[in-house]
Amino acid sequence: MTSLNVKPYDWTFPHQGGIAHFTLTSTMGFNINKRMGFKATPSNPGLYKAKPENGFIEPNGKVEVIVTRAVGPAGKNDELVVAWAEVEPGVTDARLITNSPVLAEVGLVLKTA
C-alpha cells in the first residue's frame, strides 16, 4: 500500500496572518508504481486557504501545499485535513478522489499565537 508522509505536522501562525509550507511525500509500499490523488481542506475556510487544494503525487514524489492564514482572532486551533487515495493512470482530475475509496486522511494542526 502506498502511504503519505506530511511535514510539518502542525504550524503556529501569528494572529496577523501568515503562510506555512507543508510537504506531502509519497512513500514506498507494495504499490510503488501508483500515483495518489490528494485533497487539502481547511476546517475554517474563511480563515485559511490551501494551494493547491487538490492534485497528484507521482510514485515516490512530493508536492508542496501552501497554507495562507488571514488576519483573525487567536485562540482556537483549526485543522488542514489532507485525504488521499491511489488513482488510476488515466485520472486527470484530482477532485475525483472524493469518489474513490480514501486510503487515509490526516488532520494537521493549525494553531494561532
C-alpha positions in Angstrom: 0.0 0.0 0.0 1.2 3.5 -0.8 1.2 6.0 2.0 1.8 9.7 2.5 4.3 11.4 4.8 3.3 15.0 5.8 5.8 17.5 7.3 5.4 19.5 9.4 2.5 18.0 11.4 1.5 21.3 12.9 2.2 25.0 12.5 1.7 28.1 14.6 0.6 31.3 12.8 0.6 34.8 14.2 -2.9 36.2 14.6 -1.9 38.8 12.0 -1.9 36.1 9.4 0.9 34.3 7.6 2.0 31.5 5.3 3.1 27.9 6.0 4.6 25.3 3.7 3.6 21.6 4.1 5.3 18.9 2.1 3.3 15.8 1.1 5.7 12.9 0.2 4.6 9.6 -1.4 6.4 6.8 0.4 7.3 3.4 -0.9 4.9 0.5 -0.3 3.6 -2.5 -2.1 2.1 -0.4 -5.0 5.1 1.9 -5.6 4.1 2.5 -9.2 0.7 4.0 -8.2 0.2 7.7 -8.1 -2.0 9.3 -5.5 -4.7 12.0 -5.7 -5.0 14.3 -2.7 -7.3 16.9 -1.3 -6.3 19.5 1.3 -9.3 21.1 3.1 -9.0 23.6 5.9 -11.6 23.2 8.8 -12.0 27.0 8.7 -12.0 28.1 5.0 -12.9 31.6 5.9 -9.5 32.0 7.7 -7.3 29.5 5.8 -6.7 28.8 2.2 -4.6 25.8 0.8 -2.9 25.8 -2.6 -3.1 23.5 -4.3 -6.4 22.3 -2.8 -6.1 19.0 -4.7 -3.6 17.4 -7.0 -1.5 14.3 -7.8 1.7 12.9 -6.3 3.7 10.7 -8.5 5.2 7.5 -7.1 7.9 8.4 -4.6 7.3 12.1 -5.4 6.4 15.1 -3.4 4.2 18.2 -3.5 4.3 21.4 -1.6 1.0 22.7 -0.2 1.0 26.3 0.9 -1.5 27.4 3.6 -2.3 31.0 4.0 -4.0 32.4 7.1 -5.9 35.6 7.0 -5.9 38.1 9.9 -8.2 36.9 12.6 -8.6 36.1 16.3 -6.2 33.8 18.1 -7.2 31.0 20.4 -8.9 28.2 18.6 -6.9 25.5 16.8 -8.0 24.6 13.3 -7.0 21.7 11.0 -5.9 21.2 7.5 -7.4 17.8 6.6 -5.4 16.0 3.9 -7.1 13.0 2.3 -5.5 10.8 -0.3 -6.2 7.7 -2.4 -4.5 5.7 -5.1 -5.6 6.8 -8.6 -5.6 5.0 -11.9 -3.2 6.3 -14.6 -6.0 7.8 -16.7 -7.4 10.0 -14.0 -6.7 13.7 -14.7 -9.0 15.4 -12.2 -7.8 15.0 -8.6 -11.2 16.2 -7.3 -12.4 12.7 -8.3 -10.7 11.1 -5.3 -13.8 12.0 -3.4 -15.5 9.2 -5.5 -12.7 6.8 -4.7 -12.1 4.8 -1.5 -9.8 7.0 0.6 -6.7 5.2 1.8 -6.3 7.6 4.7 -6.6 11.2 5.9 -4.7 13.2 8.5 -5.6 16.4 10.3 -2.7 18.8 10.5 -3.0 21.2 13.5 -3.1 24.9 12.6 -2.5 27.0 15.8 -2.6 30.7 16.3 -0.2 32.6 18.7 
